[in-house]
Amino acid sequence: MAKGHRSQIKRERNEQRDTRPSAKISYARVSVQKACFVLDAIRGKDVQTALGILAYNPRYASSVIEKLLKSAIANAENNNGMNVENLYIEECYANKGPTMKRIRPRAQGRAYRIEKRMSHITIVLNER
């Protein structure tokens, strides 16, 4: 149990908060494996280069991640007052979300299971 007054505990917790601009999408209808192909291509790049990579990447996940990256850039600009030219992608990762289970009818009365996977994708930016 934490010691001290409630306001003191909240103050200490807020001091430890991460101040880097970020954006997160939950329950994205793309599997973690497919999202990671795109995330690996943009990790560590500056935001202008990353937007160019995402614009010409044919994968479906790239359109979802492009929208998320634009949101993270807007957060950095409006909430943190950072300069867009100096931003780069410090962290980007996809975590496993819930799986929708569906049934596919097959021959002779059998049923095969189809798993439609979801993911939670996070992008964290920083300034050079």
N, CA, C and O atoms as a GROMACS GRO file, in nm:
protein
  512
    1MET      N    1   0.084  -0.119   0.000
    1MET     CA    2   0.000   0.000   0.000
    1MET      C    3   0.089   0.124   0.000
    1MET      O    4   0.185   0.132   0.076
    2ALA      N    5   0.056   0.220  -0.085
    2ALA     CA    6   0.135   0.343  -0.096
    2ALA      C    7   0.112   0.432   0.025
    2ALA      O    8   0.001   0.440   0.079
    3LYS      N    9   0.220   0.498   0.067
    3LYS     CA   10   0.208   0.587   0.182
    3LYS      C   11   0.195   0.730   0.135
    3LYS      O   12   0.243   0.765   0.028
    4GLY      N   13   0.129   0.813   0.214
    4GLY     CA   14   0.112   0.953   0.181
    4GLY      C   15  -0.031   0.986   0.147
    4GLY      O   16  -0.117   0.898   0.137
    5HIS      N   17  -0.055   1.113   0.129
    5HIS     CA   18  -0.188   1.161   0.095
    5HIS      C   19  -0.220   1.128  -0.051
    5HIS      O   20  -0.130   1.112  -0.133
    6ARG      N   21  -0.348   1.117  -0.081
    6ARG     CA   22  -0.391   1.078  -0.215
    6ARG      C   23  -0.336   1.173  -0.322
    6ARG      O   24  -0.293   1.129  -0.428
    7SER      N   25  -0.338   1.304  -0.294
    7SER     CA   26  -0.286   1.400  -0.392
    7SER      C   27  -0.136   1.383  -0.413
    7SER      O   28  -0.086   1.402  -0.524
    8GLN      N   29  -0.064   1.348  -0.308
    8GLN     CA   30   0.080   1.326  -0.320
    8GLN      C   31   0.108   1.202  -0.406
    8GLN      O   32   0.200   1.200  -0.487
    9ILE      N   33   0.027   1.099  -0.386
    9ILE     CA   34   0.044   0.976  -0.464
    9ILE      C   35   0.016   1.003  -0.612
    9ILE      O   36   0.090   0.956  -0.698
   10LYS      N   37  -0.090   1.081  -0.641
   10LYS     CA   38  -0.121   1.115  -0.780
   10LYS      C   39  -0.012   1.200  -0.842
   10LYS      O   40   0.022   1.182  -0.959
   11ARG      N   41   0.044   1.294  -0.764
   11ARG     CA   42   0.151   1.380  -0.814
   11ARG      C   43   0.272   1.296  -0.853
   11ARG      O   44   0.332   1.317  -0.958
   12GLU      N   45   0.308   1.201  -0.767
   12GLU     CA   46   0.423   1.114  -0.796
   12GLU      C   47   0.397   1.027  -0.919
   12GLU      O   48   0.487   1.004  -0.999
   13ARG      N   49   0.274   0.978  -0.933
   13ARG     CA   50   0.240   0.895  -1.048
   13ARG      C   51   0.248   0.976  -1.176
   13ARG      O   52   0.295   0.925  -1.278
   14ASN      N   53   0.202   1.102  -1.173
   14ASN     CA   54   0.204   1.186  -1.293
   14ASN      C   55   0.345   1.227  -1.331
   14ASN      O   56   0.371   1.253  -1.449
   15GLU      N   57   0.436   1.235  -1.235
   15GLU     CA   58   0.576   1.266  -1.267
   15GLU      C   59   0.641   1.154  -1.346
   15GLU      O   60   0.731   1.178  -1.427
   16GLN      N   61   0.597   1.030  -1.322
   16GLN     CA   62   0.655   0.915  -1.391
   16GLN      C   63   0.592   0.891  -1.527
   16GLN      O   64   0.638   0.804  -1.601
   17ARG      N   65   0.488   0.967  -1.562
   17ARG     CA   66   0.418   0.946  -1.690
   17ARG      C   67   0.509   0.975  -1.808
   17ARG      O   68   0.596   1.062  -1.803
   18ASP      N   69   0.487   0.901  -1.914
   18ASP     CA   70   0.562   0.918  -2.038
   18ASP      C   71   0.508   1.040  -2.111
   18ASP      O   72   0.389   1.046  -2.142
   19THR      N   73   0.594   1.138  -2.140
   19THR     CA   74   0.549   1.262  -2.204
   19THR      C   75   0.569   1.259  -2.356
   19THR      O   76   0.539   1.357  -2.424
   20ARG      N   77   0.620   1.148  -2.408
   20ARG     CA   78   0.638   1.140  -2.553
   20ARG      C   79   0.503   1.132  -2.623
   20ARG      O   80   0.412   1.066  -2.572
   21PRO      N   81   0.489   1.198  -2.739
   21PRO     CA   82   0.361   1.191  -2.810
   21PRO      C   83   0.340   1.052  -2.869
   21PRO      O   84   0.434   0.989  -2.920
   22SER      N   85   0.217   1.004  -2.860
   22SER     CA   86   0.189   0.870  -2.912
   22SER      C   87   0.045   0.863  -2.961
   22SER      O   88  -0.035   0.953  -2.938
   23ALA      N   89   0.015   0.754  -3.030
   23ALA     CA   90  -0.122   0.726  -3.074
   23ALA      C   91  -0.139   0.575  -3.070
   23ALA      O   92  -0.046   0.499  -3.095
   24LYS      N   93  -0.261   0.533  -3.038
   24LYS     CA   94  -0.288   0.390  -3.025
   24LYS      C   95  -0.422   0.359  -3.089
   24LYS      O   96  -0.519   0.433  -3.074
   25ILE      N   97  -0.427   0.249  -3.161
   25ILE     CA   98  -0.554   0.201  -3.214
   25ILE      C   99  -0.580   0.064  -3.152
   25ILE      O  100  -0.494  -0.024  -3.154
   26SER      N  101  -0.699   0.048  -3.097
   26SER     CA  102  -0.737  -0.080  -3.037
   26SER      C  103  -0.833  -0.153  -3.131
   26SER      O  104  -0.911  -0.090  -3.203
   27TYR      N  105  -0.825  -0.282  -3.129
   27TYR     CA  106  -0.915  -0.368  -3.206
   27TYR      C  107  -0.907  -0.343  -3.357
   27TYR      O  108  -1.009  -0.340  -3.426
   28ALA      N  109  -0.786  -0.324  -3.407
   28ALA     CA  110  -0.767  -0.310  -3.552
   28ALA      C  111  -0.786  -0.447  -3.616
   28ALA      O  112  -0.730  -0.546  -3.568
   29ARG      N  113  -0.863  -0.454  -3.724
   29ARG     CA  114  -0.893  -0.582  -3.787
   29ARG      C  115  -0.780  -0.627  -3.880
   29ARG      O  116  -0.799  -0.646  -4.000
   30VAL      N  117  -0.663  -0.643  -3.822
   30VAL     CA  118  -0.548  -0.695  -3.894
   30VAL      C  119  -0.468  -0.777  -3.793
   30VAL      O  120  -0.457  -0.738  -3.677
   31SER      N  121  -0.412  -0.889  -3.835
   31SER     CA  122  -0.340  -0.973  -3.741
   31SER      C  123  -0.206  -0.908  -3.705
   31SER      O  124  -0.155  -0.823  -3.777
   32VAL      N  125  -0.151  -0.951  -3.591
   32VAL     CA  126  -0.027  -0.894  -3.541
   32VAL      C  127   0.087  -0.920  -3.640
   32VAL      O  128   0.170  -0.832  -3.664
   33GLN      N  129   0.090  -1.040  -3.696
   33GLN     CA  130   0.198  -1.075  -3.788
   33GLN      C  131   0.198  -0.984  -3.910
   33GLN      O  132   0.304  -0.938  -3.955
   34LYS      N  133   0.079  -0.957  -3.965
   34LYS     CA  134   0.070  -0.874  -4.085
   34LYS      C  135   0.100  -0.728  -4.053
   34LYS      O  136   0.159  -0.658  -4.136
   35ALA      N  137   0.061  -0.682  -3.935
   35ALA     CA  138   0.091  -0.544  -3.895
   35ALA      C  139   0.241  -0.526  -3.871
   35ALA      O  140   0.296  -0.419  -3.900
   36CYS      N  141   0.307  -0.628  -3.818
   36CYS     CA  142   0.449  -0.616  -3.786
   36CYS      C  143   0.536  -0.605  -3.911
   36CYS      O  144   0.643  -0.544  -3.904
   37PHE      N  145   0.494  -0.661  -4.024
   37PHE     CA  146   0.569  -0.645  -4.148
   37PHE      C  147   0.581  -0.497  -4.183
   37PHE      O  148   0.688  -0.450  -4.222
   38VAL      N  149   0.472  -0.424  -4.167
   38VAL     CA  150   0.470  -0.281  -4.200
   38VAL      C  151   0.542  -0.201  -4.093
   38VAL      O  152   0.618  -0.109  -4.125
   39LEU      N  153   0.521  -0.234  -3.966
   39LEU     CA  154   0.584  -0.160  -3.856
   39LEU      C  155   0.736  -0.173  -3.859
   39LEU      O  156   0.807  -0.078  -3.827
   40ASP      N  157   0.786  -0.292  -3.897
   40ASP     CA  158   0.931  -0.311  -3.905
   40ASP      C  159   0.994  -0.222  -4.013
   40ASP      O  160   1.110  -0.183  -4.002
   41ALA      N  161   0.915  -0.191  -4.118
   41ALA     CA  162   0.968  -0.109  -4.228
   41ALA      C  163   0.983   0.037  -4.188
   41ALA      O  164   1.067   0.107  -4.245
   42ILE      N  165   0.904   0.086  -4.090
   42ILE     CA  166   0.908   0.229  -4.056
   42ILE      C  167   0.974   0.257  -3.922
   42ILE      O  168   0.995   0.374  -3.888
   43ARG      N  169   1.008   0.156  -3.845
   43ARG     CA  170   1.066   0.177  -3.713
   43ARG      C  171   1.200   0.251  -3.722
   43ARG      O  172   1.289   0.211  -3.797
   44GLY      N  173   1.213   0.360  -3.645
   44GLY     CA  174   1.337   0.438  -3.641
   44GLY      C  175   1.350   0.544  -3.750
   44GLY      O  176   1.444   0.623  -3.747
   45LYS      N  177   1.257   0.548  -3.844
   45LYS     CA  178   1.264   0.645  -3.953
   45LYS      C  179   1.202   0.778  -3.910
   45LYS      O  180   1.124   0.782  -3.815
   46ASP      N  181   1.237   0.886  -3.980
   46ASP     CA  182   1.169   1.014  -3.955
   46ASP      C  183   1.029   1.006  -4.017
   46ASP      O  184   1.003   0.925  -4.105
   47VAL      N  185   0.939   1.094  -3.969
   47VAL     CA  186   0.798   1.079  -4.004
   47VAL      C  187   0.771   1.103  -4.153
   47VAL      O  188   0.682   1.040  -4.209
   48GLN      N  189   0.845   1.191  -4.218
   48GLN     CA  190   0.822   1.216  -4.361
   48GLN      C  191   0.856   1.092  -4.444
   48GLN      O  192   0.782   1.054  -4.535
   49THR      N  193   0.969   1.028  -4.411
   49THR     CA  194   1.008   0.904  -4.480
   49THR      C  195   0.906   0.794  -4.454
   49THR      O  196   0.870   0.719  -4.544
   50ALA      N  197   0.861   0.783  -4.328
   50ALA     CA  198   0.766   0.679  -4.291
   50ALA      C  199   0.633   0.697  -4.365
   50ALA      O  200   0.574   0.599  -4.410
   51LEU      N  201   0.586   0.822  -4.378
   51LEU     CA  202   0.462   0.847  -4.451
   51LEU      C  203   0.476   0.808  -4.598
   51LEU      O  204   0.382   0.756  -4.658
   52GLY      N  205   0.594   0.833  -4.656
   52GLY     CA  206   0.620   0.793  -4.794
   52GLY      C  207   0.620   0.642  -4.811
   52GLY      O  208   0.566   0.589  -4.908
   53ILE      N  209   0.681   0.572  -4.715
   53ILE     CA  210   0.683   0.425  -4.720
   53ILE      C  211   0.541   0.370  -4.710
   53ILE      O  212   0.504   0.279  -4.785
   54LEU      N  213   0.462   0.426  -4.617
   54LEU     CA  214   0.326   0.376  -4.596
   54LEU      C  215   0.234   0.406  -4.715
   54LEU      O  216   0.144   0.327  -4.745
   55ALA      N  217   0.258   0.519  -4.782
   55ALA     CA  218   0.172   0.557  -4.894
   55ALA      C  219   0.186   0.459  -5.011
   55ALA      O  220   0.090   0.436  -5.084
   56TYR      N  221   0.306   0.403  -5.030
   56TYR     CA  222   0.330   0.316  -5.145
   56TYR      C  223   0.341   0.168  -5.108
   56TYR      O  224   0.379   0.086  -5.191
   57ASN      N  225   0.309   0.135  -4.984
   57ASN     CA  226   0.311  -0.005  -4.942
   57ASN      C  227   0.176  -0.068  -4.979
   57ASN      O  228   0.072  -0.013  -4.942
   58PRO      N  229   0.174  -0.181  -5.050
   58PRO     CA  230   0.046  -0.237  -5.095
   58PRO      C  231  -0.035  -0.310  -4.988
   58PRO      O  232  -0.151  -0.345  -5.012
   59ARG      N  233   0.022  -0.334  -4.871
   59ARG     CA  234  -0.049  -0.410  -4.767
   59ARG      C  235  -0.164  -0.330  -4.708
   59ARG      O  236  -0.161  -0.208  -4.704
   60TYR      N  237  -0.268  -0.403  -4.662
   60TYR     CA  238  -0.384  -0.338  -4.600
   60TYR      C  239  -0.345  -0.269  -4.470
   60TYR      O  240  -0.397  -0.161  -4.439
   61ALA      N  241  -0.255  -0.328  -4.393
   61ALA     CA  242  -0.216  -0.273  -4.264
   61ALA      C  243  -0.150  -0.136  -4.279
   61ALA      O  244  -0.156  -0.055  -4.187
   62SER      N  245  -0.090  -0.109  -4.394
   62SER     CA  246  -0.020   0.019  -4.412
   62SER      C  247  -0.118   0.136  -4.413
   62SER      O  248  -0.084   0.244  -4.366
   63SER      N  249  -0.240   0.116  -4.464
   63SER     CA  250  -0.338   0.225  -4.463
   63SER      C  251  -0.385   0.254  -4.320
   63SER      O  252  -0.407   0.370  -4.285
   64VAL      N  253  -0.400   0.150  -4.239
   64VAL     CA  254  -0.439   0.168  -4.099
   64VAL      C  255  -0.329   0.238  -4.021
   64VAL      O  256  -0.356   0.329  -3.943
   65ILE      N  257  -0.204   0.196  -4.043
   65ILE     CA  258  -0.090   0.253  -3.971
   65ILE      C  259  -0.061   0.394  -4.017
   65ILE      O  260  -0.017   0.477  -3.937
   66GLU      N  261  -0.086   0.425  -4.144
   66GLU     CA  262  -0.066   0.561  -4.194
   66GLU      C  263  -0.160   0.659  -4.122
   66GLU      O  264  -0.119   0.768  -4.082
   67LYS      N  265  -0.285   0.620  -4.106
   67LYS     CA  266  -0.382   0.702  -4.036
   67LYS      C  267  -0.340   0.722  -3.890
   67LYS      O  268  -0.354   0.831  -3.835
   68LEU      N  269  -0.288   0.616  -3.828
   68LEU     CA  270  -0.243   0.622  -3.689
   68LEU      C  271  -0.121   0.713  -3.675
   68LEU      O  272  -0.111   0.788  -3.578
   69LEU      N  273  -0.029   0.706  -3.770
   69LEU     CA  274   0.090   0.790  -3.767
   69LEU      C  275   0.054   0.938  -3.781
   69LEU      O  276   0.112   1.023  -3.714
   70LYS      N  277  -0.041   0.969  -3.869
   70LYS     CA  278  -0.086   1.108  -3.884
   70LYS      C  279  -0.149   1.158  -3.754
   70LYS      O  280  -0.134   1.276  -3.720
   71SER      N  281  -0.219   1.072  -3.683
   71SER     CA  282  -0.277   1.108  -3.554
   71SER      C  283  -0.168   1.137  -3.452
   71SER      O  284  -0.178   1.232  -3.375
   72ALA      N  285  -0.064   1.054  -3.449
   72ALA     CA  286   0.048   1.074  -3.356
   72ALA      C  287   0.122   1.205  -3.386
   72ALA      O  288   0.164   1.275  -3.294
   73ILE      N  289   0.137   1.237  -3.515
   73ILE     CA  290   0.202   1.363  -3.554
   73ILE      C  291   0.119   1.482  -3.507
   73ILE      O  292   0.174   1.580  -3.456
   74ALA      N  293  -0.014   1.473  -3.525
   74ALA     CA  294  -0.102   1.580  -3.480
   74ALA      C  295  -0.097   1.596  -3.328
   74ALA      O  296  -0.100   1.708  -3.277
   75ASN      N  297  -0.089   1.484  -3.255
   75ASN     CA  298  -0.076   1.491  -3.109
   75ASN      C  299   0.054   1.561  -3.069
   75ASN      O  300   0.055   1.641  -2.975
   76ALA      N  301   0.162   1.530  -3.139
   76ALA     CA  302   0.291   1.592  -3.107
   76ALA      C  303   0.289   1.742  -3.133
   76ALA      O  304   0.346   1.821  -3.058
   77GLU      N  305   0.223   1.779  -3.241
   77GLU     CA  306   0.219   1.920  -3.281
   77GLU      C  307   0.129   2.001  -3.189
   77GLU      O  308   0.167   2.109  -3.144
   78ASN      N  309   0.010   1.950  -3.160
   78ASN     CA  310  -0.089   2.027  -3.085
   78ASN      C  311  -0.072   2.016  -2.934
   78ASN      O  312  -0.082   2.116  -2.864
   79ASN      N  313  -0.048   1.895  -2.883
   79ASN     CA  314  -0.040   1.876  -2.738
   79ASN      C  315   0.097   1.907  -2.680
   79ASN      O  316   0.107   1.961  -2.570
   80ASN      N  317   0.204   1.874  -2.754
   80ASN     CA  318   0.339   1.890  -2.702
   80ASN      C  319   0.414   2.007  -2.765
   80ASN      O  320   0.522   2.043  -2.719
   81GLY      N  321   0.359   2.068  -2.869
   81GLY     CA  322   0.423   2.182  -2.934
   81GLY      C  323   0.555   2.147  -3.002
   81GLY      O  324   0.646   2.229  -3.005
   82MET      N  325   0.566   2.027  -3.056
   82MET     CA  326   0.690   1.984  -3.120
   82MET      C  327   0.691   2.023  -3.268
   82MET      O  328   0.586   2.045  -3.328
   83ASN      N  329   0.810   2.030  -3.324
   83ASN     CA  330   0.828   2.062  -3.466
   83ASN      C  331   0.819   1.933  -3.548
   83ASN      O  332   0.886   1.835  -3.516
   84VAL      N  333   0.737   1.932  -3.653
   84VAL     CA  334   0.712   1.810  -3.730
   84VAL      C  335   0.837   1.763  -3.803
   84VAL      O  336   0.856   1.643  -3.821
   85GLU      N  337   0.923   1.856  -3.846
   85GLU     CA  338   1.043   1.818  -3.922
   85GLU      C  339   1.142   1.737  -3.837
   85GLU      O  340   1.221   1.660  -3.892
   86ASN      N  341   1.138   1.755  -3.704
   86ASN     CA  342   1.235   1.688  -3.617
   86ASN      C  343   1.185   1.557  -3.559
   86ASN      O  344   1.258   1.491  -3.485
   87LEU      N  345   1.062   1.518  -3.590
   87LEU     CA  346   1.003   1.398  -3.530
   87LEU      C  347   1.052   1.270  -3.600
   87LEU      O  348   1.074   1.268  -3.721
   88TYR      N  349   1.068   1.166  -3.520
   88TYR     CA  350   1.097   1.033  -3.575
   88TYR      C  351   1.022   0.929  -3.493
   88TYR      O  352   0.977   0.956  -3.382
   89ILE      N  353   1.009   0.810  -3.548
   89ILE     CA  354   0.935   0.702  -3.482
   89ILE      C  355   1.030   0.630  -3.388
   89ILE      O  356   1.121   0.558  -3.431
   90GLU      N  357   1.008   0.649  -3.259
   90GLU     CA  358   1.096   0.587  -3.159
   90GLU      C  359   1.052   0.443  -3.131
   90GLU      O  360   1.136   0.352  -3.126
   91GLU      N  361   0.923   0.423  -3.112
   91GLU     CA  362   0.870   0.288  -3.087
   91GLU      C  363   0.746   0.267  -3.172
   91GLU      O  364   0.668   0.359  -3.193
   92CYS      N  365   0.730   0.146  -3.220
   92CYS     CA  366   0.603   0.107  -3.282
   92CYS      C  367   0.590  -0.044  -3.267
   92CYS      O  368   0.681  -0.119  -3.301
   93TYR      N  369   0.477  -0.085  -3.216
   93TYR     CA  370   0.456  -0.227  -3.192
   93TYR      C  371   0.309  -0.261  -3.201
   93TYR      O  372   0.222  -0.174  -3.191
   94ALA      N  373   0.282  -0.390  -3.220
   94ALA     CA  374   0.145  -0.441  -3.228
   94ALA      C  375   0.130  -0.552  -3.124
   94ALA      O  376   0.210  -0.645  -3.119
   95ASN      N  377   0.027  -0.541  -3.042
   95ASN     CA  378  -0.004  -0.643  -2.943
   95ASN      C  379  -0.128  -0.721  -2.986
   95ASN      O  380  -0.212  -0.670  -3.061
   96LYS      N  381  -0.137  -0.843  -2.939
   96LYS     CA  382  -0.248  -0.931  -2.976
   96LYS      C  383  -0.378  -0.883  -2.912
   96LYS      O  384  -0.381  -0.852  -2.793
   97GLY      N  385  -0.483  -0.879  -2.992
   97GLY     CA  386  -0.616  -0.845  -2.941
   97GLY      C  387  -0.702  -0.969  -2.937
   97GLY      O  388  -0.652  -1.080  -2.952
   98PRO      N  389  -0.832  -0.953  -2.917
   98PRO     CA  390  -0.921  -1.069  -2.916
   98PRO      C  391  -0.937  -1.128  -3.056
   98PRO      O  392  -0.912  -1.062  -3.157
   99THR      N  393  -0.980  -1.253  -3.059
   99THR     CA  394  -0.999  -1.324  -3.185
   99THR      C  395  -1.147  -1.356  -3.203
   99THR      O  396  -1.209  -1.414  -3.114
  100MET      N  397  -1.202  -1.319  -3.318
  100MET     CA  398  -1.340  -1.356  -3.350
  100MET      C  399  -1.338  -1.496  -3.410
  100MET      O  400  -1.262  -1.524  -3.503
  101LYS      N  401  -1.422  -1.583  -3.357
  101LYS     CA  402  -1.426  -1.721  -3.406
  101LYS      C  403  -1.549  -1.740  -3.492
  101LYS      O  404  -1.662  -1.713  -3.449
  102ARG      N  405  -1.528  -1.788  -3.613
  102ARG     CA  406  -1.636  -1.810  -3.708
  102ARG      C  407  -1.633  -1.955  -3.756
  102ARG      O  408  -1.530  -2.022  -3.747
  103ILE      N  409  -1.745  -2.002  -3.808
  103ILE     CA  410  -1.756  -2.140  -3.854
  103ILE      C  411  -1.773  -2.141  -4.005
  103ILE      O  412  -1.850  -2.063  -4.060
  104ARG      N  413  -1.700  -2.230  -4.072
  104ARG     CA  414  -1.708  -2.247  -4.216
  104ARG      C  415  -1.762  -2.388  -4.244
  104ARG      O  416  -1.698  -2.486  -4.207
  105PRO      N  417  -1.877  -2.400  -4.308
  105PRO     CA  418  -1.929  -2.534  -4.338
  105PRO      C  419  -1.839  -2.606  -4.439
  105PRO      O  420  -1.792  -2.547  -4.536
  106ARG      N  421  -1.817  -2.735  -4.413
  106ARG     CA  422  -1.735  -2.816  -4.504
  106ARG      C  423  -1.814  -2.940  -4.544
  106ARG      O  424  -1.930  -2.958  -4.505
  107ALA      N  425  -1.753  -3.024  -4.622
  107ALA     CA  426  -1.821  -3.143  -4.675
  107ALA      C  427  -1.858  -3.241  -4.564
  107ALA      O  428  -1.791  -3.248  -4.461
  108GLN      N  429  -1.965  -3.316  -4.588
  108GLN     CA  430  -2.011  -3.424  -4.501
  108GLN      C  431  -2.043  -3.375  -4.360
  108GLN      O  432  -2.017  -3.445  -4.262
  109GLY      N  433  -2.100  -3.256  -4.349
  109GLY     CA  434  -2.148  -3.206  -4.222
  109GLY      C  435  -2.042  -3.155  -4.126
  109GLY      O  436  -2.072  -3.123  -4.011
  110ARG      N  437  -1.920  -3.147  -4.172
  110ARG     CA  438  -1.814  -3.097  -4.084
  110ARG      C  439  -1.817  -2.944  -4.080
  110ARG      O  440  -1.878  -2.880  -4.165
  111ALA      N  441  -1.750  -2.888  -3.979
  111ALA     CA  442  -1.739  -2.742  -3.967
  111ALA      C  443  -1.595  -2.708  -3.932
  111ALA      O  444  -1.540  -2.760  -3.835
  112TYR      N  445  -1.535  -2.621  -4.011
  112TYR     CA  446  -1.399  -2.576  -3.983
  112TYR      C  447  -1.408  -2.439  -3.916
  112TYR      O  448  -1.498  -2.359  -3.945
  113ARG      N  449  -1.315  -2.413  -3.827
  113ARG     CA  450  -1.313  -2.285  -3.757
  113ARG      C  451  -1.226  -2.185  -3.832
  113ARG      O  452  -1.116  -2.217  -3.877
  114ILE      N  453  -1.277  -2.062  -3.845
  114ILE     CA  454  -1.200  -1.952  -3.900
  114ILE      C  455  -1.176  -1.853  -3.788
  114ILE      O  456  -1.270  -1.813  -3.719
  115GLU      N  457  -1.051  -1.814  -3.769
  115GLU     CA  458  -1.018  -1.718  -3.664
  115GLU      C  459  -0.983  -1.584  -3.727
  115GLU      O  460  -0.887  -1.574  -3.803
  116LYS      N  461  -1.062  -1.483  -3.695
  116LYS     CA  462  -1.037  -1.348  -3.746
  116LYS      C  463  -0.968  -1.270  -3.634
  116LYS      O  464  -1.030  -1.232  -3.535
  117ARG      N  465  -0.839  -1.248  -3.653
  117ARG     CA  466  -0.757  -1.192  -3.546
  117ARG      C  467  -0.760  -1.039  -3.547
  117ARG      O  468  -0.777  -0.976  -3.651
  118MET      N  469  -0.743  -0.981  -3.427
  118MET     CA  470  -0.736  -0.836  -3.411
  118MET      C  471  -0.606  -0.801  -3.340
  118MET      O  472  -0.540  -0.887  -3.281
  119SER      N  473  -0.570  -0.673  -3.347
  119SER     CA  474  -0.448  -0.629  -3.280
  119SER      C  475  -0.465  -0.487  -3.226
  119SER      O  476  -0.551  -0.411  -3.270
  120HIS      N  477  -0.382  -0.455  -3.130
  120HIS     CA  478  -0.374  -0.321  -3.074
  120HIS      C  479  -0.239  -0.264  -3.120
  120HIS      O  480  -0.134  -0.316  -3.082
  121ILE      N  481  -0.240  -0.157  -3.199
  121ILE     CA  482  -0.118  -0.101  -3.258
  121ILE      C  483  -0.086   0.032  -3.189
  121ILE      O  484  -0.174   0.115  -3.171
  122THR      N  485   0.041   0.050  -3.152
  122THR     CA  486   0.086   0.172  -3.084
  122THR      C  487   0.206   0.231  -3.157
  122THR      O  488   0.296   0.158  -3.199
  123ILE      N  489   0.206   0.363  -3.172
  123ILE     CA  490   0.319   0.435  -3.230
  123ILE      C  491   0.361   0.544  -3.132
  123ILE      O  492   0.277   0.623  -3.088
  124VAL      N  493   0.490   0.549  -3.097
  124VAL     CA  494   0.544   0.650  -3.007
  124VAL      C  495   0.649   0.730  -3.084
  124VAL      O  496   0.742   0.674  -3.142
  125LEU      N  497   0.634   0.862  -3.084
  125LEU     CA  498   0.727   0.950  -3.155
  125LEU      C  499   0.821   1.019  -3.056
  125LEU      O  500   0.797   1.018  -2.935
  126ASN      N  501   0.927   1.077  -3.108
  126ASN     CA  502   1.017   1.159  -3.028
  126ASN      C  503   1.086   1.260  -3.119
  126ASN      O  504   1.079   1.248  -3.241
  127GLU      N  505   1.151   1.358  -3.059
  127GLU     CA  506   1.216   1.464  -3.134
  127GLU      C  507   1.367   1.441  -3.137
  127GLU      O  508   1.426   1.402  -3.036
  128ARG      N  509   1.429   1.465  -3.252
  128ARG     CA  510   1.575   1.451  -3.263
  128ARG      C  511   1.643   1.575  -3.209
  128ARG      O  512   1.766   1.584  -3.209
   0.00000   0.00000   0.00000
